[in-house]
């Protein structure tokens, strides 16, 4: 089931992956490029997942049944 803990657990995983990318990026001339690319990728993927997750968890528009005729009211 969906819960608010999913967002927190996902955030913890992204922070851990970002810290790992910070400390384990290969040393050299492109170290800053590696760090920035990995950390921005993790954050972007997390934000996209979180926005889609929240949009499905709390939809702005309430779904309507399509198997009913508009002139019939359920009893």
Biotite code that builds the C-alpha atoms (Angstrom):
import biotite.structure as struc

atoms = struc.array([
    struc.Atom([0.000, 0.000, 0.000], chain_id="A", res_id=1, res_name="UNK", atom_name="CA", element="C"),
    struc.Atom([1.061, 3.537, -0.595], chain_id="A", res_id=2, res_name="UNK", atom_name="CA", element="C"),
    struc.Atom([2.130, 5.544, 2.413], chain_id="A", res_id=3, res_name="UNK", atom_name="CA", element="C"),
    struc.Atom([4.137, 8.607, 3.267], chain_id="A", res_id=4, res_name="UNK", atom_name="CA", element="C"),
    struc.Atom([7.039, 6.401, 4.311], chain_id="A", res_id=5, res_name="UNK", atom_name="CA", element="C"),
    struc.Atom([7.711, 5.604, 0.654], chain_id="A", res_id=6, res_name="UNK", atom_name="CA", element="C"),
    struc.Atom([8.792, 9.198, 0.065], chain_id="A", res_id=7, res_name="UNK", atom_name="CA", element="C"),
    struc.Atom([11.036, 9.239, 3.120], chain_id="A", res_id=8, res_name="UNK", atom_name="CA", element="C"),
    struc.Atom([12.637, 5.881, 2.303], chain_id="A", res_id=9, res_name="UNK", atom_name="CA", element="C"),
    struc.Atom([13.203, 6.996, -1.291], chain_id="A", res_id=10, res_name="UNK", atom_name="CA", element="C"),
    struc.Atom([14.784, 10.223, -0.055], chain_id="A", res_id=11, res_name="UNK", atom_name="CA", element="C"),
    struc.Atom([17.107, 8.298, 2.270], chain_id="A", res_id=12, res_name="UNK", atom_name="CA", element="C"),
    struc.Atom([18.169, 6.059, -0.626], chain_id="A", res_id=13, res_name="UNK", atom_name="CA", element="C"),
    struc.Atom([18.845, 9.069, -2.866], chain_id="A", res_id=14, res_name="UNK", atom_name="CA", element="C"),
    struc.Atom([20.869, 10.814, -0.151], chain_id="A", res_id=15, res_name="UNK", atom_name="CA", element="C"),
    struc.Atom([22.908, 7.635, 0.413], chain_id="A", res_id=16, res_name="UNK", atom_name="CA", element="C"),
    struc.Atom([23.519, 7.242, -3.331], chain_id="A", res_id=17, res_name="UNK", atom_name="CA", element="C"),
    struc.Atom([24.520, 10.905, -3.581], chain_id="A", res_id=18, res_name="UNK", atom_name="CA", element="C"),
    struc.Atom([26.960, 10.558, -0.693], chain_id="A", res_id=19, res_name="UNK", atom_name="CA", element="C"),
    struc.Atom([28.409, 7.435, -2.309], chain_id="A", res_id=20, res_name="UNK", atom_name="CA", element="C"),
    struc.Atom([28.796, 9.325, -5.597], chain_id="A", res_id=21, res_name="UNK", atom_name="CA", element="C"),
    struc.Atom([30.512, 12.177, -3.751], chain_id="A", res_id=22, res_name="UNK", atom_name="CA", element="C"),
    struc.Atom([33.068, 9.996, -2.005], chain_id="A", res_id=23, res_name="UNK", atom_name="CA", element="C"),
    struc.Atom([33.522, 7.235, -4.602], chain_id="A", res_id=24, res_name="UNK", atom_name="CA", element="C"),
    struc.Atom([33.773, 9.321, -7.766], chain_id="A", res_id=25, res_name="UNK", atom_name="CA", element="C"),
    struc.Atom([36.956, 8.600, -9.716], chain_id="A", res_id=26, res_name="UNK", atom_name="CA", element="C"),
    struc.Atom([39.830, 10.946, -8.974], chain_id="A", res_id=27, res_name="UNK", atom_name="CA", element="C"),
    struc.Atom([41.178, 13.056, -11.787], chain_id="A", res_id=28, res_name="UNK", atom_name="CA", element="C"),
    struc.Atom([40.408, 16.049, -13.940], chain_id="A", res_id=29, res_name="UNK", atom_name="CA", element="C"),
    struc.Atom([36.739, 15.130, -14.358], chain_id="A", res_id=30, res_name="UNK", atom_name="CA", element="C"),
    struc.Atom([35.951, 14.387, -10.721], chain_id="A", res_id=31, res_name="UNK", atom_name="CA", element="C"),
    struc.Atom([33.676, 17.409, -10.359], chain_id="A", res_id=32, res_name="UNK", atom_name="CA", element="C"),
    struc.Atom([31.850, 16.501, -13.574], chain_id="A", res_id=33, res_name="UNK", atom_name="CA", element="C"),
    struc.Atom([31.289, 12.945, -12.334], chain_id="A", res_id=34, res_name="UNK", atom_name="CA", element="C"),
    struc.Atom([29.990, 14.152, -8.963], chain_id="A", res_id=35, res_name="UNK", atom_name="CA", element="C"),
    struc.Atom([27.649, 16.737, -10.426], chain_id="A", res_id=36, res_name="UNK", atom_name="CA", element="C"),
    struc.Atom([26.293, 14.405, -13.095], chain_id="A", res_id=37, res_name="UNK", atom_name="CA", element="C"),
    struc.Atom([25.547, 11.555, -10.705], chain_id="A", res_id=38, res_name="UNK", atom_name="CA", element="C"),
    struc.Atom([24.067, 13.687, -7.932], chain_id="A", res_id=39, res_name="UNK", atom_name="CA", element="C"),
    struc.Atom([21.877, 15.709, -10.312], chain_id="A", res_id=40, res_name="UNK", atom_name="CA", element="C"),
    struc.Atom([20.711, 12.483, -11.968], chain_id="A", res_id=41, res_name="UNK", atom_name="CA", element="C"),
    struc.Atom([19.747, 10.946, -8.624], chain_id="A", res_id=42, res_name="UNK", atom_name="CA", element="C"),
    struc.Atom([17.890, 14.077, -7.551], chain_id="A", res_id=43, res_name="UNK", atom_name="CA", element="C"),
    struc.Atom([16.086, 14.430, -10.890], chain_id="A", res_id=44, res_name="UNK", atom_name="CA", element="C"),
    struc.Atom([14.969, 10.806, -10.901], chain_id="A", res_id=45, res_name="UNK", atom_name="CA", element="C"),
    struc.Atom([13.766, 11.083, -7.293], chain_id="A", res_id=46, res_name="UNK", atom_name="CA", element="C"),
    struc.Atom([11.801, 14.263, -8.011], chain_id="A", res_id=47, res_name="UNK", atom_name="CA", element="C"),
    struc.Atom([10.164, 12.735, -11.074], chain_id="A", res_id=48, res_name="UNK", atom_name="CA", element="C"),
    struc.Atom([9.231, 9.609, -9.138], chain_id="A", res_id=49, res_name="UNK", atom_name="CA", element="C"),
    struc.Atom([7.932, 11.622, -6.156], chain_id="A", res_id=50, res_name="UNK", atom_name="CA", element="C"),
    struc.Atom([5.783, 13.902, -8.333], chain_id="A", res_id=51, res_name="UNK", atom_name="CA", element="C"),
    struc.Atom([4.226, 10.942, -10.171], chain_id="A", res_id=52, res_name="UNK", atom_name="CA", element="C"),
    struc.Atom([3.747, 9.072, -6.877], chain_id="A", res_id=53, res_name="UNK", atom_name="CA", element="C"),
    struc.Atom([2.014, 12.017, -5.215], chain_id="A", res_id=54, res_name="UNK", atom_name="CA", element="C"),
    struc.Atom([-0.119, 12.727, -8.289], chain_id="A", res_id=55, res_name="UNK", atom_name="CA", element="C"),
    struc.Atom([-1.475, 9.178, -8.118], chain_id="A", res_id=56, res_name="UNK", atom_name="CA", element="C"),
    struc.Atom([-1.761, 9.161, -4.334], chain_id="A", res_id=57, res_name="UNK", atom_name="CA", element="C"),
    struc.Atom([-3.752, 12.424, -4.125], chain_id="A", res_id=58, res_name="UNK", atom_name="CA", element="C"),
    struc.Atom([-5.301, 13.095, -7.544], chain_id="A", res_id=59, res_name="UNK", atom_name="CA", element="C"),
    struc.Atom([-6.534, 16.621, -8.230], chain_id="A", res_id=60, res_name="UNK", atom_name="CA", element="C"),
    struc.Atom([-9.498, 15.342, -10.238], chain_id="A", res_id=61, res_name="UNK", atom_name="CA", element="C"),
    struc.Atom([-11.721, 12.665, -8.750], chain_id="A", res_id=62, res_name="UNK", atom_name="CA", element="C"),
    struc.Atom([-12.150, 9.686, -11.084], chain_id="A", res_id=63, res_name="UNK", atom_name="CA", element="C"),
    struc.Atom([-15.696, 9.142, -12.359], chain_id="A", res_id=64, res_name="UNK", atom_name="CA", element="C"),
    struc.Atom([-17.354, 5.888, -13.280], chain_id="A", res_id=65, res_name="UNK", atom_name="CA", element="C"),
    struc.Atom([-17.722, 5.484, -17.022], chain_id="A", res_id=66, res_name="UNK", atom_name="CA", element="C"),
    struc.Atom([-20.070, 2.507, -16.931], chain_id="A", res_id=67, res_name="UNK", atom_name="CA", element="C"),
    struc.Atom([-23.092, 4.611, -15.886], chain_id="A", res_id=68, res_name="UNK", atom_name="CA", element="C"),
    struc.Atom([-25.396, 6.671, -18.043], chain_id="A", res_id=69, res_name="UNK", atom_name="CA", element="C"),
    struc.Atom([-25.573, 10.325, -16.979], chain_id="A", res_id=70, res_name="UNK", atom_name="CA", element="C"),
    struc.Atom([-29.387, 10.265, -16.556], chain_id="A", res_id=71, res_name="UNK", atom_name="CA", element="C"),
    struc.Atom([-29.319, 7.309, -14.130], chain_id="A", res_id=72, res_name="UNK", atom_name="CA", element="C"),
    struc.Atom([-28.643, 7.872, -10.456], chain_id="A", res_id=73, res_name="UNK", atom_name="CA", element="C"),
    struc.Atom([-27.390, 4.895, -8.405], chain_id="A", res_id=74, res_name="UNK", atom_name="CA", element="C"),
    struc.Atom([-29.685, 3.848, -5.594], chain_id="A", res_id=75, res_name="UNK", atom_name="CA", element="C"),
])
